[in-house]
Every structure is written in C-alpha cells, then in structure tokens.
Amino acid sequence: MIIDPISIALITLGGVLIGLGVHFIPVGGAPAAMAQATGVGTGTVQLAAGAGLTGLISAGFMYNFLATAPGGFGTSDFILVLASGAVGAMIMITVTMFIGQLVYVYCVGVPPVSAKVDKDPITGDRQDIYVSQGTEGHGVPTVSFVSGTIGGLFAGVGGSMVYVQLMQIGNAPADPAIVALAGIFATGVFYVNAVLASYNIGGTIEGFHDPKFKRVPKAIISCLIASLLCAIIAVPIMGGVS
Amino acid sequence: MSAVEGGPASGGLPPNTIIAIGVIGGLAGIYLTMLNQTFNTQIFSVMGGIGSIFAVVWGADAVRRVCSYGLGTGVPSIGMVALGMGVVAAIFGLIIPETGILPIPTILGPVISFIVAALIGLVIGVMSNKILKMNIPIMEKSMIEIAGAGSLVLMGLSASIAGSFAFNDAILPGVVSTGYIAIVFIGGAMTILHPFNANLGPDETQYRTLYVAIEKAALIMVIAGFASLTVIDAVSAAVTMLVGLLIFLVYFNKFMKSVHREAYKVVGTGLLPSAEELE
C-alpha cells in the first residue's frame, strides 16, 4: 500500500501539534532583543527550529536505539520516542529562556514582567507596576516560562511523530539514506508549520495568557491543510525508496 | 526581525523579467548537468551551481517584493519556509518517475518538482491571506515564486554536488546519505532570505540586494563544490569551487562599490582603544 491513511493522519497530527506548540512559546522578536517586549529576543522560527531540531535529534537517537533492538518496534516504543523528543525540545527551550532571563535580569537590569495581564495567572504576582514606560514588558515571567515549556512539549511530540512515522514507512532504521531522508522531511514539515503559526501570531506572543492566543483555531486549520499536503507527498516517497 | 512597513517594492528590473531569468536559468543549469552523462565526465557539475545562482536571484527578488509589505515576523521566516516547501517538492518530483508508480520519464523530474513546489506555494499563500488574514496582495503569487525558487536552488546545488539529478543513482547516495542535504537546505534558505534581510530599509535598491544574492549564491556554490570532493572527482569539484569563488569576488566588489557610492560617508572607526590610551 503506497498511500497509507494512518501514516498520513499521524503526520498531519504531528504538523498540527507543531503549529499549536509555537503559540505557547514566548517570542519577543526584535523588541525583546532590546528588552522592550516580553519573551526571548528572537523570531518564532529560530526558537521553534532550535527546540524542534533538538527534539528531532533526541527522538532520532531513541528511535534508532529501540528499532534496532531485538523484538522490533511496538506501540510502547512509539510513546517512548515521542517522550524523548518532547523532553529534548523542552530542555532546549527552557535553557534558552533561562539564559535569556539571566541576561535580562543581570545584564540589562529589567524585572521579568508581562504587560498583557495585571496579575501573573500562576504566581498571582502584580505585573503592571513593574512594566517600564513605553515598553510592552520585558524578560520571561513565570507564566511565559511555563507556557514555553508546554510549547516545547507539543512541538517536540509533533516533530518526533512526523519523524517516527516517516521512518516506519521507510522500514530500515539503520539505513543512513532513510534516516537522512526522514530527517530532512521532518525538518521541512516543521519549518512550514512553524512559519504558518508565526504568521498567525504576527511576530510576538507572550504565551497562553496572551490575547493573541485566541487565534489558535485559525493556525490549526492552516497547519492541518499544509501538513496534509506535505504528508500526501512525503508518504509515497518514503515508501518508494525502501 | 522587523521588516519595513509599506507598499510594494519599486525600481529596477520588472518582476516578470526576473521570473523568466530564474525559471529558465535554473532549469537550464540543472538540465545541463546531463552533459556529464553524454560525455562521460563530471566536469559539467558546475552548471548545477550556476543554475542555482539564477534561481537564488529570483527567490531573493520575490522575498524583496513580498517583504516590502512587512510580514510582522521578520524576513528569515519566509526563506526557511521556501526551502521547507522546496525540499518536500524537489525530492518528490525527482523520485516519482523512478519509482514507476506513474508512467513519467525520469528526465521530467526537475519540472515535476518545480510544479509541485508551485502548488504547495499556492496553497500556503492562499491560506496566509484567506485564513490567517495577512492581507498582503501579492502573497499568493510570491509564495508560488518563493517555493519554486527554493526547489530549483535545492535541485541545482544537489546536482552540482552529485553530478546528476538522477535520484536513486546520484542524489540519494551522494547528497542525502552523506548528510550534505542539510547544508544545501540551510545554505539555500540563507541565500534566499539574507539579501533582503541585509539590505532592507528606506534606501534599499533592487540591484544592491541582487548583488548580495549572487554573491551569497556563489559562496554556497563554493561550499557545494567542497562537499562534492567526496562524491565526484577532485577536478570537477575544483572547477565548481573556482567558478564560485570568481563569481563571489566579482559581485562582492560590485556590492561594496555600490555601498560606498550610496552611503553618505564611509569612515573607519579603528580598533577599540586599549586601557592605557583611555587614561
């Protein structure tokens, strides 16, 4: 069967999870690089790609370990690979946010604060009085940090789901050609979804407490269509090589 | 990160001329690598790199036109999505004739890739405007162009590394298995996104942006030549590197001259003063 509906559905789901995960990550863009907006001071694509590719590497390592082991690759192994990818992406994004936070607090000298809410939804701390005049918050407040970690979870699971599914169709876990092809396809699908999601949030977002987060349904529809298209193209290729 | 908010880009060569240069030059470069098989050599691999330069010029110009409207997310995003769409389409187009699922001759591979890339670009462009409400009037057209250019860049550089665009015989063992596809992916995206990202601003001009595009594409061509040392023979790799280096030097000089001409003043600041000098 060259076009497998279950694989296509899972790759599409992976793409949608990537698009959803991007919305949780506190992206500050260029304003945040000057400590004038809440979040990490770089673009969505760079942040999502950094975390996503790390997740891909940890998922790939786990997949290679489990799939080449005796006994084959079962459902519980599938979940282990997804967990591995999620943890990889979460570690990467939390480390980025933490080091960024150190720079904001000890080098720039601003308190981590959100300008979108008056009280931090998690700690309940007052936010509005700490926002410097003329800025839209700065640093990575607790709620954004938690939100970013959730984003890493979704994006990591999504990216590894795409990768594992492509590897399963290729059906040769030790063949470098299949590994490279699945890896580059997963990267391609990852970038397409991450960029669509970043177009949806228009550059900057603080996390799930940001009013822009309500735009998520539109991104999910777009990512669904784009990932479905990529999956329909990618599945016959992986089937054709093996 | 920030693009200039504003209207359509103006000046320089009209878009249709650039599109023609990109499509014809890019496809011609990829197809000219077939001379390798005709003459039983690898020396014509350089044509793939030259084809990719034409495609980069087209891609960079399309990025310039769409980003003049202001995307809100920075120019790099659109370069990465170009190669994201391009890599899926390029590999699909090159592999489909070889699997024998559809009765298509292998020679049509690059053309199929190009058409598939344009289709993906169209879908993403329509979604950006209709669902995500980006409201950029040329979004659909630009996404088609950017995806098409991305797939041509990817195929051109791959063909110049592997010496042929045949997927199972050349690109799979030479570019994909070796991992050079990652260099082609990121390097190709850089060539498309960097020229406008480096030049954007109120005094941006088309020819200066395109000088950077040619110069960056030539640099990636040198890297592709270096990568092909392990895939094809050393003489052909050296030809690709030398031609790339030559184009780089010529266009880097042109770029520097235009910067010096158009800047109000170019001054050297010297090195940072040492502790003694500050006292």
Chai-1 contact restraints between the chains, C-beta under 6 A:
chainA,res_idxA,chainB,res_idxB,connection_type,confidence,min_distance_angstrom,max_distance_angstrom,comment,restraint_id
A,G29,B,M1,contact,1.0,0.0,6.0,A-B,restraint_1
A,A30,B,M1,contact,1.0,0.0,6.0,A-B,restraint_2
A,A30,B,S2,contact,1.0,0.0,6.0,A-B,restraint_3
A,G43,B,M1,contact,1.0,0.0,6.0,A-B,restraint_4
A,G43,B,G74,contact,1.0,0.0,6.0,A-B,restraint_5
A,V45,B,S77,contact,1.0,0.0,6.0,A-B,restraint_6
A,V45,B,M80,contact,1.0,0.0,6.0,A-B,restraint_7
A,P176,B,S177,contact,1.0,0.0,6.0,A-B,restraint_8
A,A177,B,L172,contact,1.0,0.0,6.0,A-B,restraint_9
A,A177,B,V176,contact,1.0,0.0,6.0,A-B,restraint_10
A,A177,B,S177,contact,1.0,0.0,6.0,A-B,restraint_11
A,A180,B,V176,contact,1.0,0.0,6.0,A-B,restraint_12
A,A180,B,S177,contact,1.0,0.0,6.0,A-B,restraint_13
A,A180,B,G179,contact,1.0,0.0,6.0,A-B,restraint_14
A,L181,B,V176,contact,1.0,0.0,6.0,A-B,restraint_15
A,I184,B,V87,contact,1.0,0.0,6.0,A-B,restraint_16
A,I184,B,I181,contact,1.0,0.0,6.0,A-B,restraint_17
A,G188,B,G84,contact,1.0,0.0,6.0,A-B,restraint_18
A,G188,B,V87,contact,1.0,0.0,6.0,A-B,restraint_19
A,G188,B,V88,contact,1.0,0.0,6.0,A-B,restraint_20
A,Y191,B,M80,contact,1.0,0.0,6.0,A-B,restraint_21
A,Y191,B,V81,contact,1.0,0.0,6.0,A-B,restraint_22
A,Y191,B,G84,contact,1.0,0.0,6.0,A-B,restraint_23
A,V192,B,V81,contact,1.0,0.0,6.0,A-B,restraint_24
A,V192,B,G84,contact,1.0,0.0,6.0,A-B,restraint_25
A,V195,B,S77,contact,1.0,0.0,6.0,A-B,restraint_26
A,V195,B,V81,contact,1.0,0.0,6.0,A-B,restraint_27
A,S198,B,T73,contact,1.0,0.0,6.0,A-B,restraint_28
A,S198,B,S77,contact,1.0,0.0,6.0,A-B,restraint_29
A,Y199,B,S128,contact,1.0,0.0,6.0,A-B,restraint_30
A,Y199,B,L132,contact,1.0,0.0,6.0,A-B,restraint_31
A,Y199,B,M134,contact,1.0,0.0,6.0,A-B,restraint_32
A,N200,B,L132,contact,1.0,0.0,6.0,A-B,restraint_33
A,G202,B,G72,contact,1.0,0.0,6.0,A-B,restraint_34
A,G203,B,G72,contact,1.0,0.0,6.0,A-B,restraint_35
A,G203,B,T73,contact,1.0,0.0,6.0,A-B,restraint_36
A,K218,B,I131,contact,1.0,0.0,6.0,A-B,restraint_37
A,K218,B,L132,contact,1.0,0.0,6.0,A-B,restraint_38
A,I221,B,I131,contact,1.0,0.0,6.0,A-B,restraint_39
A,S222,B,M127,contact,1.0,0.0,6.0,A-B,restraint_40
A,S222,B,I131,contact,1.0,0.0,6.0,A-B,restraint_41
A,S222,B,L132,contact,1.0,0.0,6.0,A-B,restraint_42
A,A226,B,I124,contact,1.0,0.0,6.0,A-B,restraint_43
A,L229,B,V123,contact,1.0,0.0,6.0,A-B,restraint_44
A,C230,B,V88,contact,1.0,0.0,6.0,A-B,restraint_45
A,I233,B,V88,contact,1.0,0.0,6.0,A-B,restraint_46
A,I233,B,F92,contact,1.0,0.0,6.0,A-B,restraint_47
A,I237,B,I91,contact,1.0,0.0,6.0,A-B,restraint_48
A,I237,B,F92,contact,1.0,0.0,6.0,A-B,restraint_49
A,I237,B,I95,contact,1.0,0.0,6.0,A-B,restraint_50
A,G240,B,I95,contact,1.0,0.0,6.0,A-B,restraint_51
A,G240,B,T99,contact,1.0,0.0,6.0,A-B,restraint_52
